[in-house]
């Protein structure tokens, strides 16, 4: 805790962080800022003619058919 209270501790901390950012940029680890998202309008409605779902059939025969 004494080290954190030292006046030069913050300066050293900022220097180390800045150096790490520089190395990350050189290695290509820094992500580019994202473009802002476009606001969405009303969602488009799907076509009314939907395909019917197939009838539910058991995917695997029962292990105990007598039950």
C-alpha positions, -999 to 999 in steps of 0.1 A, spaced: 0 0 0 29 23 5 39 20 -31 4 31 -42 6 61 -20 39 72 -35 35 103 -58 56 89 -86 36 56 -87 9 70 -109 34 85 -133 52 51 -136 19 33 -140 8 56 -169 42 52 -186 40 14 -184 4 14 -198 14 38 -226 44 15 -235 21 -15 -235 -4 2 -259 25 11 -282 37 -26 -283 1 -38 -289 -3 -14 -318 30 -26 -333 19 -62 -331 -15 -55 -345 -34 -64 -313 -53 -31 -311 -89 -32 -324 -101 -5 -346 -130 16 -333 -164 3 -345 -186 23 -368 -218 35 -352 -248 13 -357 -275 24 -381 -309 29 -365 -333 2 -374 -366 11 -390 -398 -10 -389 -390 -47 -393 -401 -60 -427 -430 -84 -426 -425 -119 -438 -445 -134 -466 -479 -147 -455 -474 -181 -473 -453 -201 -448 -444 -237 -454 -462 -261 -431 -441 -279 -406 -436 -316 -412 -455 -340 -389 -435 -349 -357 -421 -384 -361 -400 -401 -336 -364 -398 -346 -353 -431 -330 -374 -462 -323 -383 -469 -287 -359 -492 -268 -389 -506 -249 -417 -511 -275 -438 -532 -251 -442 -503 -226 
